Amino acid sequence: MEIKKIVILFFFFSFLGISQTKVGGKVVDEYNEPIPFANVIFKNSKEGVITDENGDFYFESTESYTHVIVSFMGFEKNEFLLKPGLNKNLKIVLKEGTQLKEVVIYSGKTSKKDNPALVILRKIWERKRKNGLRMFDQYQYDKYEKVEFDMNTIDSTFMNNKIFKGMEFVFNNMDTSKITGKSFLPIFINEGLSEVYGDNVAKREKEILKATKNSGFGDGDGVNTFIKDLYAEYDIYDNYLKFFDKNFVSPLSRTGINVYNYVLSDSMYIDNKWCYNIVYYPRRKNELTFKGDFWVNDSTFAIKKINLEASKSANINWVKEIYIEQEFDVLNDSVFLLKRDYMMSDFSFSKKEESKGVYGKRTSIFRNHKFNIPKEDKFYREEVNFYDNSVFNRPDDFWNENRFERLNNNELGIYKMLDTLQTVPKFKRIYNLASILGSGYIQIGNFDYGPIFSTFGFNDVEGQRIRVGGRTYYGPNDKWRIQGYTAYGFKDDKVKYGISGRWMVNPKNRLILSLGNRRDVEQIGVSLTTSNDVLGRSFASSALFAGGVNNQLTNISLTNIGAEIEFVKNFTFQTNLSYRTLKSASNDFSLDYYEDLTQTKVKSEVKQSEINFQLEYTPNRKTVGYGVERMEVDNNYARLFLSYSQGLKGVLDSDFDYQKLQFYYRQPVLVGGFGRLFTTFETGKIFGTVPLGLMGIVPGNQSYFIIENTYNLLDYYDFVADEYASLHFEHHFNGRLFSRIPLLRKLNLREIIGVKGVYGRVSDNNIMINASGLNYIAPDDLYWEYHAGVGNIFKVLRIDFAWRGNYLDMPNARKFGVKASFGFYF
């Protein structure tokens, strides 16, 4: 009964928690200036925190403490008396030191040779590849992982909002964060149990999922897979730690002394091991760095405990906090193994302290380690499409017996709360609206209408265009799916349509059969590497904002029968048999060609049958789901694509016999702390004689927006080629340069530079049959252009400035251009 009273008081008196001691406030000097990165610890304990860039801090403990000790280099320590329970909005003043004996004070950079913290840091570098799991040829262990999402900064105004009328019971599961002191409401939880096996000699690792349990949203592990990608695996000993597609400098990095200050703060026994405590904090604002401290053993120089908190000024969007804690166990007196890994992120539209957001938390616990038990190579081969239904349907008794730690009352309440929410009509409406905005489809029974964002379009041939469509949808892991659309152009007064079906015959190796037909107006030649996607439509075909003439469109009728199979994980083979007809959609544009080299007869329609074989390899690609359609989690993986096409003259009145070979390679590379480099290489050749409709067109970009793998300053059909090679480089510095400029630092802008080039030729025979009136120009002098851009303008806008490198004398040549794009990026 007493506990119930406490809970009631918690909700009505500023959300006071059940922790014994909570402390928050600001540390300032005698002139009321904030002191960043000061140490704040409970007296006679090793529980503490470091103030942020503004001198603010908050932390709590389940123990009862009466004092905190606050210290910083060059200032006298201040011992502050606490009252029981919550101590909020404290103002702690530090006085400048007058007598400092036996202490070396470092101001500014702490990279002096006699700094004892750096001596220890260098010992860590020497031993970092000899600690933990790296000490053994093989390893295996059990892993428990808990992922949770919470709405935070919940106040009375938020709780009394009309939107929650009828759903007030959700606030019965509120709690306060031990890190930030903010109230939060759990809204999602996922648990997972797995076995992990690794081989350091063969550099292989495999994780076998044994059980997973969702809060009730979604099917299978789709939501969990997406969330896990946000919390990528990391090793604190690595030089750079990747979070949200950004490279943060690890405090244990060999380059850390360039961006961090280090101070030897304390030493004591932890679990019978003498350890040094080193405090670190960033030298400059706006860089991708952390603040925090770590405890390191004095003999093995292995980390015993570490915490990392991202700088609030770090150049990352929509994430207000990143906090990490790791604890290590000692095995056989010298082996330090990761025991517990906790990470929390605060997602928010604003970095202001009072702004509301969503916590994302992940807790991983590791135990039952075993070593030097080798496995055969085939054991580590990843299954193409693993799905064991029992993994997703473990009973509650199983979880009670096997989870590594008990759920607290709030976490246990999430399951019941979300199950109850499913029965509330108002919540269903809100959830459905969010689903529509996220997926672009409106679900009506087992049919999805959409995508709604493609409903309206415009081009010079169709004028205003309206489109309606949809797909079958029984669940995210459907083994078959039918989708289609119909469209109407008000200017050309024509109806268009497309329909496609896909059926996964064998889920184990993802053998998929497909069939489809499309009749539509299309801007062909906007991609060097071609596709037989029946429902695909380029952005250029309906560009609402474009420069120059946009009437070089083609009426296309395409029928395709295909099959694909995934031999091994992320390695796919596909074959297609297609028949297409191409005819100009405008009187101002022609696809005419001579039927033979004598140039005696002209034909305006292309009829072509083709068989195509494709190989695609996407190492390290992550996907969601196991049905006929899967969603990619991100695009941060390499892609290699090889295609061979054979024209079948005479089949279904086909006109041409040719062979087409194409290769595409895209590789993103993290360049240390200097951002990410994207490299794209394409090459291809057509063997045989073909008209304009089947030629390789160097992709131009007449829109005002940035379109990947196109040339910013080329118009459609500026260059044609039947053999070509294209190379694009684009580097994203992620604000590394601008963060060094004081006037630009606070804007968190990001720098982009790039260069693009293409070489190509046209055979004499293809020139001879050209009757379109278009003068074939091949980039045989290597056309190139370059661009520089600024991203993260208002967090959503990128602007690129492009310059043409050569072919400046071409008619209507654009020598300079400005392109833009919008998007939500971390």
N, C-alpha and C positions, 0 to 999 in steps of 0.2 A: 504493500500500500504506500509506503514511504517513497518508493521509486516512482510510482505513478504521480505522486504529488510533485516530485522533482521535475518530471517530464512536463507536467502542466505549467509549472513555473517557468520552465525553459522557453515555452512558446509565448508566454505573456510578458516576460521580462528580458527583452533584447536577445532572445535565443541563447541564453546562458547554457553552456554544455556541461557534461558530466566529468570532464577532465579536472584535475585538482588545481592546476596552476596555468593560467593563460596570461601572456604578457604581450603588449603591443604598444608602439609609440614611435618617437623620433629622437635621434641623437644629434645634438648641435654643439657648437663651440660657444665661447663667451660672447661672441658677436651675433649669436643666433643663426649662424650659417650651418647648414647640415653637414654632418661628417659621414661620408660614404664609406662602406666596407669596414666599419668598426665591429669589434667582437662584443657580443652580448651573450653571456652564459649564466645559467643558474649556479649559485655558489655551491661549492663542494660537489660538483657534478661535471660530466663532459657533455651535457645537453646544452646546446646553444645555437646561435645563428649569426649571420653577418648582415649588417644593414645594407640596403640597396643604394643606388646612385643618389637618392634623395635623403639618405639617412634614416629611412623608415625600416621598421622591423616588426615581425610578429612570430611567436612560436609558443608551444604549450607542452605540458608534460602531464602524465598520469600521476606523478608524484607531487607531494606538497613541498614547496620551497618558499623561503621567506625573503631571499635577497637575489638580485641579479648583479653581476659584475660587468661593467662596461669599460672597454679599453681600446686604445688605438695608438699607433706609433706617434710619439711626440707629445702625447697628452697623459695627464695623470689618471689613474684608474678611478672609477666612481662606483661605489657599492650602494645600490639603491634598495630601499626597503619596500617589500610588496605586501599588499593586503591579501587575504585569502580569496581564492576564486579568480575572477576576471580583473586584470589590470589593463585598462584600455586608455589609449591616447596619452601615454606617458611622455613627458619631455625631460630628457636626461642631458645635462650639460657637462661637458668635459672641459677642464682647464688645461692650458698649455703646461707641459712639464717644466719643472725648474731644476730638479736633481734626478738624474737618470744614471744610476750606477750599474755597471756590469751588463748594460744593454746597449747594443749598437743600433742606432736609429738610421733608417734608410728613408730618404725623401725622394719622391719621383721614382725613377727606375731603380729596381732592386737587383740589377744584373751584375753587381760588383763581385769580383772573384772571391772575396772573403765572406760573402753572404752564406751562412751555413745551410740555409734552405736550398740554395742552388747546388751545393755539394751533395746533399741528399738526393736532389732531383736527378743529378747525373748518375748516381748509383741506381736509381730506378730505371733509367734508360738502359743501363748495361744489363740489367737482369730481367727486363720486362718480357722477353721472349723465353724465359726460363721459369716462369711462374705458372701456377694453375694447370689447366688441362694440357697446356703445351709441353709439359714435362713427360708425357706418356705417348706411346705410339698409338694406342687406341683408348677410347673412353666411352662410357655410357652412364646415364643417370635418368632419374625420374623427374618430371617437371609438372608443376601445378601453376596455372596462370589464371588470374582473375582480372577482367577488364570491366570498367564501370564508367558510365557517363552521368554527370550530375549538373542540373541547373544551379547556378550560384548567385550570390548577392540577392537572396530572396528577402524582401521586406514586406511590411504590412500593406503598402500600396499595391505591390504586385499581387499579394495574396487576395486582396479584395477586388481585383479586377473582375469585371463581369464575365470575362471569358471562362473563368473557373467556376461559375455558378453551376451547381450540381456535381462538381468534381472536387469539392473542398477536402475530401478525405485524402487526397494525394499528399497534403502537407503534414500528415501524421508521421511521415518518414524523414523529416528534416533532420539535419545534423550541422555541425560546424567543422570547418577544415582545421586540422592541427598545424597546417603550414601557413595559411593566410588569415585564419580567423573568420572567414566569411561563412555565412549560412549557406547550405546547399540542399537540394532535393534530388535524390537518386532517381534516374529515369530509365536506366538501362544497365544490365549486368550480364556478363558472359563468363562462364567458367570452362576451363579445359584441362584435361589430364593427358599427358603424353610421355612416351619414352624417346630419349635422344641417344643416337649412336654416332660416333665420330672416329675418323682415322686420320691422324696427323701426317702419316707417311704418304698416304694416297690423296690427302687433302679432300676427303669426302665427309659428308655429314647427312644424316637422315633423321627426321622426326616422325614418329608414328603416333597418330592421334588415337587415344583410347576412349575418350569420352569428352563430350562438350554439351553445354547446356546454355540456352539463350533465355532471355527474359520474356520471350513471347512474340517479339517482332521479327518478321521474316522467317524464312525456312532454311534448314540446313545451317551451314556456317558462313553464309554470304556476308552478313553484317560483321561477323567476327573477323573474316578475312580482310575486309576493308579497313576496319579499325586497326588490325595488327600492322597493316602497311603504314599507317600514321605513326606507329611506334616501332620503327625499324630496329632490327637487332644492332647492337653496338658493343664495342669493347673499349673500356676506358683507357686501355694502354695504346690504342691506335692514335695516330697523330690527329685525325679528324673524325668527328662524330656526326653522322648524317641524321638530321631530323627535318621532316617536312621539306625535303628536297634542298636543304641547306647544309653546308659544311661548317660545323662549329669546331673551333680549335680546342682540342682536349687540354686540360691543365697538365696532363702528363706527356704532352707532345714535345718532341725535340725542338719544335719552333715556338713552344710556349713562352720562352723567355723574351720573345719579340712582342708579345701582346699581353703578358701577365706580369704582375708584381708578386713575388713570393716572400713570405715571412715565416721563420720558425717560431711558433707560438708557444708550444708546450711539449711535455713528454710525460708518459705514465705507463703503467702496466694495463693492458687490455687482454683479458682471457689469458693471463700469465705470460704475455708477450710484451716486452718493452717496445713502445712505439713513440715516434715523433709526430707531432701535430703541425702541419704546415697550412697556413692560410694563404689563399691566392685571390687576386681580384684584377680586373682588366685595367690596362693603362689608358685606354681611350674608349669613348662612348661610340655607340652605333655599329660596333664590330660584332661578329658572331662569336661571342665569348661567354664565359660563365664567371660566377663568383662562388666561393665556398671554401671548404677545407678538406683535408684528408689526413688519416692516420696511417703511418707506414712503419713496418717492422724494422728494427735496427740492424738485423743480421741478413735476412733474405731480401730486404728492401721491396717486399711485396705489400700491396695495399691491404689494410685491415678494414678500414671504413672510408667512405668518401661521399660527399654530397656536392651536387652541382646545381646552381640556379642561374638560368640564363639572364643576362643583363636586360633590364626592362627597355633599354634603348636599342637593343639588337635589331638589325634590319630584317624583320620577319613580320608578316602580316597575319592578322586574325588570331594571333597567339600572344596572350598577355604574360603568361608565366610558363616556364618549363623548369621542373624541379625533379632531381634524380637523387636517390639514395641507394647505395650498395653496401652490403655487409658480406664479409668473407669468413669462412670457417677454417680452422687450422687442422690439417690431417698429418699424422706422423711427425709432428713437431716442426715441419718445414714446408709443407704444401698448403698453400692458401687457395681455397676453392670458393667460388661465388655461392653464397647461401641464400641471399634474398636481394631482389632487385625491385625497387619501387620507382615509378615515374608518374608524374602528374603534369598535365598541360591545362592551361586556362584559355579556352577559345572564346574570343570576344571581338565584336566589331570595333571596339575602341580600347585603347590601353589606359584610359582614365581609371583611377582606383575604384570609383563608384559604379562603373559600367557593369551591366549584367553579362553573364556569359555561361559557358558550359565547361565543366571540368571533364577531362578525359584522364582516367587513372588506369595504370596497369601494375599489378603486383605479380611477380614471378618468384617461385620458391623451388629450390633444387635440393635433391637428396638422393641417397642410395647410389653413390658413385662407385663404379667398378672400372678397372683399368687393365689394359693389355690383353683384351679378349678379342682376337681378330675375327673379322667377318669376310665372307667371300665378296668379290666385287659386285656380283649380281644383286647382293642384298641391298646395296646403296642405289640401285637403279630406281628412280622415282616412277610410280605408276602414273599412267597417262591421265586417268579419270577416276581416281579413287573415290569410292562412296560405300560406306558400310552403315546401313540404316540403324544398326544397334548402337553405334557410337553416339547418335543423336537422340537416343531414347532410353538412356539409363534411368532407372527408378530412383526415387529420393533416397531409399535405403543405401543404394550404391554410393551416392554422393556423401551421405552422412559417415560412411565407413572409410572413404578413400580420399576426400579432400584433405589437403595438408594442414589447413587451419580452419577453424570454425568461422562461419559468417556471423557478423554482428547483427543486432536486431534490425537495423536499418536495411542492411543488405538482404536479410531474410524477407523483409516486408516488401521488397521490390517485386518479387515474383507475384505475390498476392495482389499488390496494387495494380500492376499492369494487366493481370488477368481480369480484374474488376473493371479497369478502364475500357477494355474491349467491349464491354456491354453497355457503355454510356454512348447514346446516339450523338451527343454534341462532340465528344472526343473523336468519334469516327469521322465526323465531318471535317474537323481540323486536321486529322491524320490524312484523310483523303486529299485535302487541298495541298498539304505539304508533298504528298506523293506525286500529285499532278505537276507541281512546279519542278520537282526533282527529276522525274522521268520524262515529262513532256506528253504523257498519255493519260487519258481519262478512262478508268476501268468501269465497264458496264457488264456485270456478270462475268462471263469468261471471254469477253471481247474488250480490247483496249482501243479507244479512238485516239488517233494522233499520227505522227507527232504534231501537237497543236502549233508549234513554232514554225511549221512549214506551210501553214494555211494560206498565207498571202505572199505573192511575189510579183516581180515586174521585169520585163525585158522588151527590147525594141520590136520583136516579132509578135509576141503574145499580148503585149500591153499588160494590163492588170491580169494577174493569174490567181485563181482560187483553187485550193486543193483540199480534198477530204480523204481520209484513209484510216487504216487500223490493222490490228493483228489479233490472232487468237492468243489467249493468255489464261492458262489454268494454274500457273505458278512459275517462279523464276527458273525452275529446273525441268521445264517441259522437254520431252524427247522429240516433239514435233511442233512446228509452228507454221502457220499460213499468214501472210500479210499482203496487203495490197492498197492501192489508192486510185483515185480518178481525179483529173484536173481539167480545168477549162480556161482558155485564154479569150478574153473579151475582144481583142484586136483581130486575131486570126480566126476566131469563131470555130475553134476545133476542140474536141474532147480528147484527152490523153488518159492513159491508164498504165498500171503496172501491177503484176501479181506474181507472188513467189511462194514456194513451199519448201521446207527443209525437214528431213526426217533422220534422226540418229538411229541407225539400224543396230549398231553394236556400241553400247556405252563404254566398254572397256578400252577399246582403241579409237573411239570417236569416229567410227565409220558413218559418214553423213551423206545422204543422197539429196539432191536439190533439183528443182525444176522451176522455170519462170519465164515470163514474157513481159516486155515493156514496149509501149509506143508513146513517144514523147518528143519534145524539143530539147536539144542539148547543145551546150558549148563544148565541142570536142577539142582536143589539143590543149587541155589545161594540166596535163600530167604526162611526163615522159614514159613512165611505167604504166602500162594500160591494165584494165581490169574488165572482167565479164560480169560485174555486179549488176544484176537486173534492175534493182531498185535504187542504185546509186545515182546521185545527181549533184553536179558540181555547184559550188557557191556562185561561180561566174554565170551560170545559166539564169539566175534570177537576182542579179545584183541590183539592189535598190539604189545604191550610190556607186556610180562608175563614171570614168572619164572616157572620152573618145566615142567612136561609133561601136555599138554593141549589137550589130545585126548579122554577124557571121555565125548564125546558128544552123543546126542541122536537124532535120526530121529523122529520127532513128527508130527502127523496129528491131528488137533484139529478143531472140529466143535462146535459152541456154539450158542444157542438161549437164549436171555435174556430180562428181563424187569426190570426197576427201577422206583422208585417214591420217591419224596421228600415230606414227610408228613408235616413237619414244616421246617423252615429255618435251613439248615445245618444238617438235620437228614434224612438219605436216607435208603430205603429198596430196596434190589435187589435180584432177583432170576434168576438162570441160569440152563439150561439143556444142558449138554455137552457130547460129545463123542470123545474120544481120543485113538490113538494107539501110542505105544512107542516101539522103537527098536533101538538097539545100532547102531551108525553111524561109528564105528571103529572096526576093528578086534582085537584091543588091549584092548577093553573094552566090558563088558558083562552085560546085564540085565536079564540073564537067571534065571528061577525059577522052582521049582518042582510044578507040578499041584496038588499034594496032599501031606499029611504028610508022606506017605509011601516012598517018594522019588524014584518013579519008572519011572516017565516020566518028561522030561525037556521041557520047552517051552521058546522061546526067545522073543516073541512079546507079549506085554500087550495090550489088548483091554478092554476099560473101559467106561461105561456109568455112568453119575453122575448127580444128582440134587443138587443144592446148594442154600442156603439162607444166605443173608448178611445184617447186620445192620451197618451203619457207622454214627458216630456223630462227627462233626468238629466245635465246638463252636468258634465263633469269626472269622471264615474263611471269607476272602474277595475275591470276584471274579469279573471278568470283563465280561460284556455281559449277554444276556438272551437267547441265542440260545441253540442248542443241545450240543455244546461244549463251555465251559467257561474257561477263563484263570485265574489261581490263581495269586493274586497280590504278595503274599509272603507265606512263610511256617511257620510263627510265630503264630501258633495256635495248640491247642491240637487235637489229633486224637484218637478216640476209634473205634475199628473195631472188630466185632464178626461175625464168619462164621461157618455154619453147612453144612456139605456135606454128602450125602447118596449115596453109591455105589449101582448100580442097576444091579445085576448079572442076566444074561440071556437076558437083553434088548440089542438088536443089537449085540448079541453074546458076551456080556460083561462077563468078567472073575471073578469079585470079588464083594462080598457083604461086606460093611464096613460102619462105621460112623466116620466122622472126625470133631472135634471141635477145633476151633482156636480163639484166642483172641490177639489183638495187641493194645498197648497204647503208645502214644508218647506225651510228655509234655515238652515244653520249658518254663523255669522259669527265670525271671529276678531276680538276687540276689543283690538287692540294687546297690551299685556302684562297685560291684565285678564281673560284667559280666553276662553271661547267662549260665544256666545249662540245658542240654538236657538229658532227661531220656526216655529210650525206654524199654518197657517190652513186651515180647511175650511168650505165652504159648499155648500148644495144645496137643491133644491126638487122636490117631487113635484106634478105637474099631473094632477089626476084624483082619483077616490075609491078608497081602498085600505084594507084592514083592518090590524089590529095587526101581523100577520106581515110586512107589506110596508112598514110605516111606518119613519120615521127614529127610532131610539132613541138618546138621549143616553147614551154609554157610561159606566156606573158601574164601580166596582172594589170588590168585596166580599172580595177576597183580602187577605192581609197583605203582599203584595209590590207593588212599583212596576211598573205596566204602562203603557207609553207611550201617549199620546193618550187616556187615560181620565181620569175625574174621581174623585179619591181618596175623596171623602166622599159619593158617590152610590151607591145600590143599583141593581140592574138594574131597568129600567122606571120609575124615579122620574120621568123626564121623557121625553115623546115629542114629535115634531115632524114636520110634513111640509114645513117650510121652516126652515132653520137657518143660523147662522154661528157658528163656533167659532174662538177664538184662544188659543194657548198661548205663553207666554214662559218659557224656563228658561235661567238663566245659571250657568255653571260657572266659578268664580274660580280653580280649580286651586291653591289654597293661598296665593294672593297676600295675603290679609288675615291668615290665621293665622300666616304666616311673620314678621309684625311683632310677634307676641306671644311673649315669651320662654318662658313656661311651656308653650305649645302648639307652639313651633317644631319641636322634635325629633320630634313625632308625625307630621309630614307629612300632617296632615288637609287636606281640601279642602272649600270652601264651595259650596253650591248654593242658589239662591233661584229662585222661580218664581211665576207667577200664571196662572190659567186662567179663561176665561169663555166662556159660550155663550148665544146668543139664539135663540129659536125660537117658532113658532106652529103651531097646528093649525086646519085649515079646519072649518067647521060640518058639511059633508057627512061628513068622516071621523069626527067626533064622533058623528054620527047613526047610522052603521052599526056602531058599536062595541057588541058584546054580550059582551065578554070579562069584564065585571065590574071591569076595571081602570079607575080614574078617570084619564082623560087629563089630564095637567098639562104645559103647555108653559112653557119658561123665557122668557116674554115680558117679564120684568123683569130679564133678563140675569143668570142665575146665575153666580156667580164664587167662586173659592176661591184660596188662596195657600199656599205651602209654603216651608219652609227646611230644608236638610239638611246633613249632614256625611258626606262620602265618604272613601274610603281608610282606613277603620278596619281595622286589621290587614291593610291592603292589598287586601282583598277585599270589605269590607262597606260599604254605604251605608244610612243611616237618614234618612228624611224625616219632618218634622212638618208636618201639614197642618191648616189652619183654614178653616172655612166662612165665606164673606163675607156671604151673605144666605139667604133661604128657611129661616130658623132655626126657623119654627113648623110646618114640615111634620111629619106623624106619623113618629116614630122617626128624626128627622133627626140625623145624626151631625155634631156641631159641631167635633170634633177627632179626629184619627187619626194613627197612626204606621205607616209603611210601610217596608219594607226591600228590598234587592236585593243579590245576590251576583254578583261578576264579576271577571275578571282584566283590569285596565286598566293601561296604562303611566302 
